[in-house]
Amino acid sequence: MIRIPEPAQFEWDDGNKHKNWLTHQVSTTEAEEAFFDPDRRLAKDVIHSTESETRSILLGKTRKGRLLFIVFTIRGKYIRVISVRDINKKERPLYENRT
């Protein structure tokens, strides 16, 4: 099970936060909002995890209703966002379908 640290604290790499804005027009603030979505979906990123770093995926909605796909890792008590973009149409049902 993936646990988001409480209270959620974020750590941003300067390169990643600028890249996410330039590539996908997602600000750090908007990305952070998705972590507080009560309907968010979490999964382990088994493809990109390594022995030294476990990566996870979050699908969540921002206050403006934008659905985001976020890859992140937990480092101590901090959430470190690696990449963030809009959910694509194949991923949308993963967020919308309830089990």
C-alpha positions as protocol buffer text, in pm:
chain_id: "A"
residue {
  index: 1
  type: MET
  ca { x: 0 y: 0 z: 0 }
}
residue {
  index: 2
  type: ILE
  ca { x: 124 y: 348 z: -87 }
}
residue {
  index: 3
  type: ARG
  ca { x: 97 y: 598 z: 196 }
}
residue {
  index: 4
  type: ILE
  ca { x: 116 y: 971 z: 139 }
}
residue {
  index: 5
  type: PRO
  ca { x: 299 y: 1138 z: 431 }
}
residue {
  index: 6
  type: GLU
  ca { x: 77 y: 1345 z: 660 }
}
residue {
  index: 7
  type: PRO
  ca { x: 101 y: 1637 z: 654 }
}
residue {
  index: 8
  type: ALA
  ca { x: 193 y: 1630 z: 287 }
}
residue {
  index: 9
  type: GLN
  ca { x: 515 y: 1819 z: 224 }
}
residue {
  index: 10
  type: PHE
  ca { x: 661 y: 1860 z: -122 }
}
residue {
  index: 11
  type: GLU
  ca { x: 1017 y: 1882 z: -244 }
}
residue {
  index: 12
  type: TRP
  ca { x: 1074 y: 2003 z: -601 }
}
residue {
  index: 13
  type: ASP
  ca { x: 1383 y: 1959 z: -815 }
}
residue {
  index: 14
  type: ASP
  ca { x: 1438 y: 2288 z: -1001 }
}
residue {
  index: 15
  type: GLY
  ca { x: 1478 y: 2111 z: -1335 }
}
residue {
  index: 16
  type: ASN
  ca { x: 1161 y: 1905 z: -1300 }
}
residue {
  index: 17
  type: LYS
  ca { x: 935 y: 2187 z: -1189 }
}
residue {
  index: 18
  type: HIS
  ca { x: 1038 y: 2403 z: -1484 }
}
residue {
  index: 19
  type: LYS
  ca { x: 1021 y: 2109 z: -1726 }
}
residue {
  index: 20
  type: ASN
  ca { x: 666 y: 2024 z: -1614 }
}
residue {
  index: 21
  type: TRP
  ca { x: 557 y: 2382 z: -1675 }
}
residue {
  index: 22
  type: LEU
  ca { x: 733 y: 2419 z: -2011 }
}
residue {
  index: 23
  type: THR
  ca { x: 624 y: 2081 z: -2144 }
}
residue {
  index: 24
  type: HIS
  ca { x: 273 y: 2040 z: -1997 }
}
residue {
  index: 25
  type: GLN
  ca { x: 180 y: 2380 z: -1847 }
}
residue {
  index: 26
  type: VAL
  ca { x: 134 y: 2228 z: -1502 }
}
residue {
  index: 27
  type: SER
  ca { x: 248 y: 2446 z: -1212 }
}
residue {
  index: 28
  type: THR
  ca { x: 383 y: 2304 z: -888 }
}
residue {
  index: 29
  type: THR
  ca { x: 75 y: 2431 z: -704 }
}
residue {
  index: 30
  type: GLU
  ca { x: -166 y: 2264 z: -945 }
}
residue {
  index: 31
  type: ALA
  ca { x: 27 y: 1935 z: -927 }
}
residue {
  index: 32
  type: GLU
  ca { x: 18 y: 1942 z: -547 }
}
residue {
  index: 33
  type: GLU
  ca { x: -363 y: 1990 z: -551 }
}
residue {
  index: 34
  type: ALA
  ca { x: -409 y: 1644 z: -707 }
}
residue {
  index: 35
  type: PHE
  ca { x: -261 y: 1480 z: -395 }
}
residue {
  index: 36
  type: PHE
  ca { x: -555 y: 1615 z: -192 }
}
residue {
  index: 37
  type: ASP
  ca { x: -823 y: 1480 z: -428 }
}
residue {
  index: 38
  type: PRO
  ca { x: -1036 y: 1243 z: -215 }
}
residue {
  index: 39
  type: ASP
  ca { x: -1095 y: 1029 z: -527 }
}
residue {
  index: 40
  type: ARG
  ca { x: -727 y: 1007 z: -626 }
}
residue {
  index: 41
  type: ARG
  ca { x: -590 y: 676 z: -748 }
}
residue {
  index: 42
  type: LEU
  ca { x: -249 y: 546 z: -642 }
}
residue {
  index: 43
  type: ALA
  ca { x: -39 y: 267 z: -792 }
}
residue {
  index: 44
  type: LYS
  ca { x: 320 y: 148 z: -778 }
}
residue {
  index: 45
  type: ASP
  ca { x: 526 y: 234 z: -1085 }
}
residue {
  index: 46
  type: VAL
  ca { x: 690 y: -107 z: -1119 }
}
residue {
  index: 47
  type: ILE
  ca { x: 843 y: -24 z: -1457 }
}
residue {
  index: 48
  type: HIS
  ca { x: 1041 y: 280 z: -1341 }
}
residue {
  index: 49
  type: SER
  ca { x: 1115 y: 184 z: -979 }
}
residue {
  index: 50
  type: THR
  ca { x: 1467 y: 72 z: -893 }
}
residue {
  index: 51
  type: GLU
  ca { x: 1622 y: -101 z: -594 }
}
residue {
  index: 52
  type: SER
  ca { x: 1723 y: 236 z: -455 }
}
residue {
  index: 53
  type: GLU
  ca { x: 1402 y: 430 z: -534 }
}
residue {
  index: 54
  type: THR
  ca { x: 1040 y: 323 z: -540 }
}
residue {
  index: 55
  type: ARG
  ca { x: 826 y: 530 z: -774 }
}
residue {
  index: 56
  type: SER
  ca { x: 450 y: 565 z: -760 }
}
residue {
  index: 57
  type: ILE
  ca { x: 177 y: 698 z: -985 }
}
residue {
  index: 58
  type: LEU
  ca { x: -107 y: 922 z: -877 }
}
residue {
  index: 59
  type: LEU
  ca { x: -413 y: 1003 z: -1087 }
}
residue {
  index: 60
  type: GLY
  ca { x: -593 y: 1300 z: -938 }
}
residue {
  index: 61
  type: LYS
  ca { x: -810 y: 1602 z: -1006 }
}
residue {
  index: 62
  type: THR
  ca { x: -717 y: 1964 z: -936 }
}
residue {
  index: 63
  type: ARG
  ca { x: -952 y: 2231 z: -804 }
}
residue {
  index: 64
  type: LYS
  ca { x: -1015 y: 2341 z: -1164 }
}
residue {
  index: 65
  type: GLY
  ca { x: -1114 y: 1985 z: -1259 }
}
residue {
  index: 66
  type: ARG
  ca { x: -798 y: 1903 z: -1452 }
}
residue {
  index: 67
  type: LEU
  ca { x: -705 y: 1534 z: -1434 }
}
residue {
  index: 68
  type: LEU
  ca { x: -333 y: 1476 z: -1386 }
}
residue {
  index: 69
  type: PHE
  ca { x: -98 y: 1177 z: -1416 }
}
residue {
  index: 70
  type: ILE
  ca { x: 184 y: 1222 z: -1165 }
}
residue {
  index: 71
  type: VAL
  ca { x: 495 y: 1011 z: -1111 }
}
residue {
  index: 72
  type: PHE
  ca { x: 648 y: 1067 z: -769 }
}
residue {
  index: 73
  type: THR
  ca { x: 864 y: 917 z: -497 }
}
residue {
  index: 74
  type: ILE
  ca { x: 864 y: 952 z: -122 }
}
residue {
  index: 75
  type: ARG
  ca { x: 1194 y: 1064 z: 29 }
}
residue {
  index: 76
  type: GLY
  ca { x: 1167 y: 1060 z: 406 }
}
residue {
  index: 77
  type: LYS
  ca { x: 875 y: 1287 z: 490 }
}
residue {
  index: 78
  type: TYR
  ca { x: 874 y: 1460 z: 152 }
}
residue {
  index: 79
  type: ILE
  ca { x: 684 y: 1391 z: -170 }
}
residue {
  index: 80
  type: ARG
  ca { x: 913 y: 1450 z: -466 }
}
residue {
  index: 81
  type: VAL
  ca { x: 728 y: 1489 z: -794 }
}
residue {
  index: 82
  type: ILE
  ca { x: 925 y: 1354 z: -1088 }
}
residue {
  index: 83
  type: SER
  ca { x: 682 y: 1428 z: -1371 }
}
residue {
  index: 84
  type: VAL
  ca { x: 329 y: 1550 z: -1420 }
}
residue {
  index: 85
  type: ARG
  ca { x: 103 y: 1574 z: -1724 }
}
residue {
  index: 86
  type: ASP
  ca { x: -263 y: 1555 z: -1822 }
}
residue {
  index: 87
  type: ILE
  ca { x: -426 y: 1212 z: -1812 }
}
residue {
  index: 88
  type: ASN
  ca { x: -468 y: 1066 z: -2160 }
}
residue {
  index: 89
  type: LYS
  ca { x: -791 y: 907 z: -2284 }
}
residue {
  index: 90
  type: LYS
  ca { x: -670 y: 552 z: -2214 }
}
residue {
  index: 91
  type: GLU
  ca { x: -589 y: 646 z: -1852 }
}
residue {
  index: 92
  type: ARG
  ca { x: -913 y: 837 z: -1787 }
}
residue {
  index: 93
  type: PRO
  ca { x: -1118 y: 522 z: -1707 }
}
residue {
  index: 94
  type: LEU
  ca { x: -859 y: 424 z: -1444 }
}
residue {
  index: 95
  type: TYR
  ca { x: -954 y: 740 z: -1255 }
}
residue {
  index: 96
  type: GLU
  ca { x: -1326 y: 745 z: -1333 }
}
residue {
  index: 97
  type: ASN
  ca { x: -1419 y: 377 z: -1281 }
}
residue {
  index: 98
  type: ARG
  ca { x: -1489 y: 285 z: -923 }
}
residue {
  index: 99
  type: THR
  ca { x: -1428 y: -65 z: -800 }
}
